[in-house]
Amino acid sequence: MSSINNVAVVGASGTVGIPITTALLSAGFQVTAITSSTSTSTFPPSVTIARVNYRTYTPNSNPFIAAFRNQDAVICAITTEATGAQQKRIIDAAVATRVPRFMPSEFGIDLAGARGTKIGALLGQKREIIEFLGELAGKYTWFTWTALSTGSFIDWSLKTNMFGINFQNKSARIYDSGNKLYSPSTLSFVGKAVAAVLRKPAETANKYLTVASCTTSQREILEIVEEEMGERFQVIPVATSDLEKIGDQKMARGDSSAFVEYLIRHVFGDGAGGAIEDNAAECLGLEEEDLRTIVRRVLSEL
């Protein structure tokens, strides 16, 4: 397919959208940031801003169509909670305007690796989107897609205490043995991976790619944190089987926040999931990141 120049990012002001927009600009793409009509987010002067009223959608009036005209690619960076009907409407608009490349909101754990698990069940809408994109690619010769699994966001999770290391209290919730290997990415790496995909449109067409900044474990991260801070952390052992039970109780009462417990069980539970075996970073021309450098950057930004 021809080269990609004009790229629209839906959810450009979000946690994932910001680093994607930054990386696309650095790579020389012409970027249109698509945000809600009520958003007050600002962007660099070179970014075209399209504010869309997401709630005005009807079967005969899709609010994204005007923003997608003359775009070579659409990147969907909306939250997991909106990846069902909302993302379907975005895809419909991309097809209506003949956008040749679509990247869904897939950034996170590998769907194939989560198949048959409780966290995988909660990601059913994402799986349906991938299947839908495959159907569209089979129907329209001009339409292609690329899904990018990046693992959990290591810098974001460290800053937010999402995965157990609390810098303020100098404590660490270590899940099971803490030695389970997993493959996360920094948010900036996610952005660079997206840009790398679009720089190689033919090679990445109609593929589900898995990338990661590094492969590590909770205990390796904690060891580096303690060395860099010159302090010992209190270790609090946590059984992921107990977290799974909490998740089950939440689900029984319709509480979707069980996603967190199931995610921790999947990522850190001994014997479950695992590190990725085929990191597509190399074929995209990206180098894996140094873990100590990542930790130092996080500490400097606290």
N, C-alpha and C positions, 0 to 999 in steps of 0.2 A: 504494500500500500504506500501511498505518498507520505511525505514527511508531515509531522504534526507541529503546528505553530500556535494556533489559538486554542487556549484551554480554559474551560469554565470549571470553577471549584464550588460545589454546593456545600454550604456549611464552612465557608472559608474562615470564619472568625472563631471556630471551635478549637478544641484541644488538638485534634489531628489536622484540621484545616489550615491552621496558622503555619505550622512547619512545612506543609505541602506547598502552600502559596509561596513561602519564602524560598524554598528549593527551586520551584518552577521559575521564579524571577531570576534567581542566580544562574539558572541554566539557559536563560535567554528566551523563554516562552512568553507569549503575550497572554496575560492572565485576566480573566473576568471573575471577580469575587461575587458569588451569589449568596446573599444573606436575607433574613426575613425583613419584611417592610418596617418592623419596629426596632430593628437593630441600630445601635449607635456606634458600631465598630468602625474604626478607621483603618485605612490601608495606604501603602506607599503611593505617590502620585502616578506611577506608571500602571497601576492596577485600575481596570474599569470596574465600577461597582454597579451591580444590578440588585436592587432590593425587591424581593418578591413576596407578595401576600400569599403564604402557603395555604391559607384557609379559603381562598376563593375558588378552589378546584371544583369543577363539575365535569361530567362526561363530555361536555361540549366546549369546555373552556379550561385549558391547562395553563396555569400561570407561568410555567417554566419555558413555554415555547418561545416567547419573544426573546428571552435571555440566551437561548441556545442557538439562535440563528448565526450562521457563519462560524460556528465552533468546530474545531477538528477533534476535540476530545472533551468529555465531561468526567470530572472526578467527583464522586459522591463521598463526602466526609461527614455525613450526618450520624447521630448517635445510634447505638444498637437498637434502642427502643423504637426508632422510627424507620427501621430497615424493612418493614413489611409493605403496607399499602402506600406509605409516603414515597419510598424508593421506587416502587412500581410506577407511580405517577411521573417521577423524574425520568425513568427509562422510557416511558411512553412519549414524553416530550422530546427526548433525544432521538428516538426513532422517527417521530413526526417531522423533525427538522434535519433528518439524515446526517446526524453526527456519526462519523465513522468509528470512533473508539469510545467505549464506556468502561470506567473502572468503578465497581461497586464499593459500598462501605463494608469492606471485608477485613480491614486492618485489625488484627487480633490473632487469637489462637487458630491453628490449622483445623478446618472443618473435618477433614478426613481423619485426623488424629483423635478428634473428639467424638467421632461417630459411635453410637451405642452407649454413650455416657450421659449423665444427668445434665451436665453443662451443654453437651451436644444437643440434647432435646430442646433446650431453651434457645438454641441458635437455629431452629428449624426454618425460620423465615429467611435467614441468610442462605441456607442451602437451597431453598426454593428459588431465590433470586439467581443463583448461579445456574440452576437448571433452566430458568426462563431465558437468561442471556444466551445460553447454548442453543436454545430453540430459535431465538431471533437470528443468531449467526448462521444457522442452517437455512433460514427463510430468506434472509437478505444478504446478498453477496458483498454488499458495501459495508456491512455492519460487523464490527469485531469488539471483543471485550478482553480485559485482563483483570484477574482478581489477585490481590496481593495480601498474603498472610504474613504478619510481621511479629507474631508473638506478643506478649505483654510489653508495655512501655516501661522500661527499667528506670529511666530518670524520673518520669512522672510518678511511678509507684513508690520510689524512694522518697520523693519530696512529700507525698501525701500520706505516707505510712500505710499504703494500701496492702503491702505484703510483709508487714510485721516489724520492720526496723524503725524504732522511734528515736530520733536524734535528740529530741528535747528531754526525754526521760532516761536516755541511755539504756534502753532495753530492746530486746529482740525476741519476737515470737517466732520460735523455730518450729516449723511444721514437720512432723515425723522425724526422720533422721537429720533433715536439713542438707543432706548430701545429694538429693535428687537433682540431676542435671536438667536444665531447661534453657530455651533459646529466646531471649528477649531482644528488643530493639529500642534504641533511643528515639525520641520523636523526630529529631533532626535526620536520623538515618531513614526513618519512614519517608520523610519528604524527599530525600535524595533517591530512594528506591523508586518512588513514583516518577520522578524526573527521568531516571535511567530507563524505566519501562517505555516512556513516551519517546525517548531518543532512539529506541530500537523497536519501532512499531511492527515490522514484519516478523521479527524473532519472537515477539511477546504476544502476538495475536492469538486470541481464544485459548489462553492458558491460565491455569491457577498456579501461581508462583509462591514459594515460601522463602522468606529471607529473615535474617537476624543479624544484629550487631555483634553478638558473641554467644557463647555457650558457657554457662556458669551454674552455681548452686547458691543457696541461701548462706551456707557456712562460708563459702569463699568470699561472697560479698561482705559478710559481717567481719571477717578477718581483715579485709582491706580497710573497711570503715574504721575499725579499732586502731589499726596502724596509722592511718591518716589523721585521726583525731587524738591519738595518744591516750585513749581511755578504753577501759574494759566495759562492755555492756552486760547487763543482767540478761541471762538467757531464760526464756519462759517456754518450756516445752508445750506444744499443742498437737494433739492427735487430729489428723484431718478426717478420720472416721467420725469423730465427735462433731466436727464442723458440718459434715455431710448430714448428720442427724438434725442439726439446727436448720440446715437448708430444707430438709424434708418437712419439718414442722412449719416453716414459713410457707412452703408451697401448699401445704394442706389448708392454710387459711388464705390462700390467694396472694401471698406477698412475694412479688417478683425479685425482691432484694436477695432472695436465695441464690441469685446469680453469683454473688461474691463468695459465699461458702463453697458452692460447686466449682467455681473457678480456682480457688485455692487448692481444693482437693485434687483437681485435675492437673494443675501446674506443679504442685509440690508434694502430693501424696506419693509415698514410696510405692513403686510398682505400677503407677498409673502414668499414662502418657509418656513423655520423654522428650529429650532434645531432638531437634530436627536432624535428619541424616543427609539431606540434600539442600544445602544453602545456595539459593539462586543468586546471591550477591555477586559471586565471582563472574558468572556469565553476564551480569548487568554492568560489570566494570567497577564494582564497589569493593572496598577493602573492609574486613571486619574491624570493629573498634576495640581498643584496649580497655579492659575492665577498670583498671586503676584510673585511667584518664577519665572515664565516665564518672566514677565515684568522686574524684577530685572536683569535677565540674559541678556535680550536684551539691557538694559541700560548700563550694564557693557561692552558690546561688541561694543558699538557705537564709 
